[in-house]
Amino acid sequence: LMLAVNRRFPDALLNRRYDGLERLMGWMPGVSGTRTEPVQLPNCAAEWTWNAKNEPGPDAPVVIYFHGSAFIALGINSHRPLVSHIARDSGARALSVGYRLCPRNLVEDAVADGVDAYRYVLSQGVAPENIVLAGDSAGGFLAAMTAIAVRDEGLTPPAGCVLISAATNNDMEPKYAAAKRVGDAMFPVDFLKMINDVFLLRNGAREPGPCPADADLTGLGPFLLQVGSQEALRPDSELLAERLVAAGVPVRLQIFDRAIHVFQVFAATNPDARRAVGEIT
């Protein structure tokens, strides 16, 4: 339907916000014992999350988390349950980043927000070896690109990255082929085309920007990649794993049998999701 609207009225899609649901989800709780504190970064909001039942010590790790959203929706509120679960089980403090969203902003703006979040955490006295970047779906893309941007700006990169069902490659053909072959439960081919062609490339007005799979990956900390076996984004995780190995970066790729996109959000009720979050923590 949105593709049909775009053919007739493209500006109607490109000039809208798609985070309406996120703005209604401020009530979304974290796991039991969760505590939060809002933070204002230069161009976006963020939120500290920790757990009073597993209070982080002064040398506790910090997880900078980037929510998934196909780059256009959701945010801190929608991902509070997952972020708080990771914070509780790992004994970490988590900084959830409400980065600027497409199509009103560019993916590069979101990466800049990630770098701002990293600089903010460093300014709080946290050493790079105690920082892990994490994210799901589009947020996984941003976590990896933030680590690369931080290194390119001359800062010490984070200790590592966790990417959950991440987009990592600008080449859409492997994703289209995978979605046609196994029928991704979340992402039919038309949806993938809409996100890429309409919202990211702005109906041909932009060229694809940098992506993790084509970047220089040398010097980064180890990566954990998790993805479902039948996801359209599985080829992205597999390709990034190959590129990381070629760059000499330690990487673990975990493929969960028939798991849906970002199934980790169901860790409160699903044992496989809890196992996956356990691997992350």
Secondary structure, 3 states (H helix, E strand, C coil): CHHHHHHHCHHHHHCCCCCHHHHCCCCCCCCCCEEEEEEECCCCEEEEEEEHHHCCCCCCCEEEEECCCCCCCCCCCCCHHHHHHHHHHHCCEEEEEECCCCCCCCHHHHHHHHHHHHHHHHHCCCCHHHEEEEEECHHHHHHHHHHHHHHHCCCCCCCEEEEECCCCCCCCHHHHHHHHHHCCCCCCHHHHHHHHHHHHCCCCCCCCCCCHHHCCCCCCCCEEEEEECCCCCHHHHHHHHHHHHHCCCCEEEEEECCCCCCHHHHCCCCHHHHHHHHHHC
